[in-house]
Amino acid sequence: MAASPAILSRRAAGSSCCRLWCGVTRPLVHIRSARATEPGARKRDEEHMWEAASDAAGYLPFSRASVGSFFQGQPVLKNPFLEDALLRGYLKRHLPQEAVWSDLNAFGERVAKEIDIWGRECELNPPRLVHFDPWGQRVDHIVTSAAWKRLKDLSAQEGLVAIGYEKSFGEWSRVYQMSKLYIFSPSSGLYTCPLAMTDGAAKVIQSTGVSLPVEEAYGRLTSRQPERFWTSGQWMTERQGGSDVGTGTETVAVPQTDGSYKLHGFKWFTSATDADMTLTLARVQDRSGSTTPGSRGLSLFYAEVSRGEDGRLRGIEVQRLKDKLGTRQMPTAELLLDGLPAYRLSEEGRGVASIANMLTITRIHNSVSAAAAMRRVVHLARDYATRRTAFGKLLKDHPLHMQTLARMEVETRAAFLLVMDVCRLLGREESGLASQLDVHLLRLLTPVVKLYTGKQAVAVVSEGLESFGGQGYIEDTGLPGILRDAQVLSIWEGTTNVLSLDVLRCVARSSGMVLHAYFTHIKALLAGASGVSSLAPAVKAVGDALSELEQFVQIAASRSPSYLELAARDLGYSLARIYAGALLIDHASWKDASSHDKHAALRWCEQELCLVASKQKRGCYDSSTASLDAALVFDQLIQD
Ligand code: MFK
């Protein structure tokens, strides 16, 4: 049966007014709900508009009755700074400056009222690649949405990279910068990805020397002026893989007579490929055309992404954009480098060591985004619990539902404190105030916090979606996108296992000094809280777990490297859980701590904190386990 003209015209009027008001199309169900808004649910501007338009047209009021009278109020994003008691408590303790508070408050307001819609627009209008112009010329244009471009300007104006380099708040500048990114991240349309790499590139340039040819680039990466601001890429992953870059990098750098290089290779994952410049790894060719294999053959290069007079990218062909599970808001491309002009930033063969500074920064950004994703889903689930009724009462009045949200809250708090502590250490190192203990802690905790928060973000966000019932699974609520985007956090910038091995590597390279710093610092935190009797069970739990960990380390030190390798992931988790316990206790013992801070510390410490101790006792890392595991996976008989 054909639809009546009245219905057709109503649909058309509703859709266009939504586009007009919001910049993005909203589902028709919002519009049809105008008369039946639930008590407490606010009507939107477009609903009022629709009512006015339909009344003027003289539609019968009962013509809408067929869709029923109940419509669920949707979760509302409020100012993420004002909504986050732990963030404000942490800043009140460490960074109570008025300038920081008023900036974060104003920015939080913008995030809720303005920026969140831009982030959503990036998801709805993902980037696309235009290979050729209408006349057949190859152009390789990555077309991004207007919102994506606005987010670049906003990032400059708000100083989202600059704050870390201006150092206006001394050793706390990184905490300030990352607090801002933390409230921005879930609404940023993944713009935090180019910002992470931009920050990492600025850090690398700073450490290798801000001089020609990168002086100008450094100024642009750290600029607050939108017209001057540049973002950077980080092109490390090639077709043979992004974890073992020492083996997998095939790109060669051909020396030019003027001292520069031309790069030839294929980069398999290049994120935020619309960046203005990049840092990348390549092997310098000698006169005979040979290169040195492995990590010691890799050098670090700087290259600008620019176009020639013919409009084509200089030395780059964009092969295709990746079709990803999430992070669809930003372009990720495969690039053929075919004579890309570049400058060598590191000594020959020192590429991995030189780009390590970038890895540290992007891993910290990754952890910030992980904690932020958890906070966002808790924020929305908490709000929804005050709007959704089931079995005769609001969700907030069901103890089991509150227990679930409280567990998510405790995980989120632990992640936040872990992340902020790494930012604190980074700030101390960058302002020249770090002790040797701080430097060791920063090296150890960067991979630990990245691996732990990345994994927990997926778990907490997934749990969070469940708290919306079926609506958590519906695409245009925006909720599934949070889960899709969280999934990448445990993959890029080093997978969970690669980072677990990085933990072992830094323990070995420091001859155990990073662990010594870890034990010393936790004991100091626990000693500081020993006078708070209400925290005694938590202090005891962390103290016991720390002793177990010390015993594990002593036993493991006498075993083969394969024993430690099997224990690496559990070790990473144990280090994270014990350290988070100490931080929660420390924060809860602060003079202005709330009863919620104490409750969170006690709850956290009820779980198993030292996984490696119990698994070691069960023989999980013994030599026989590896072959049993492999046989289990491949369902094979074990050959004696
Ligand atoms: C929302 C924010 C998200 C951010 C988005 C960014 C998107 C980018 C997309 C990507 O994901 S790019 C690819 C990601 N790939 C990685 O992160 C690499 C993962 N693999 C590793 O981390 C390996 O451990 C590594 C490549 C570093 C191993 O290489 P090697 O050559 O076996 O390293 P080796 O021999 O252990 O160390 C070489 C040097 O680097 C040593 O210095 P020295 O020669 O002076 O002793 C190490 O100390 C140093 N080093 C290595 N890892 C380090 C480090 N220094 C500090 N920190 C580290 N983590």
Residues whose N, C-alpha, C, O or C-beta is under 5 A from the ligand:
A	BS01	MFK	T192 C193 A196 Q234 M236 T237 G242 S243 V245 G246 S271 S295 V352 A353 A356 T362 H365 N366 S369 W492 E493 G494 V498 D502
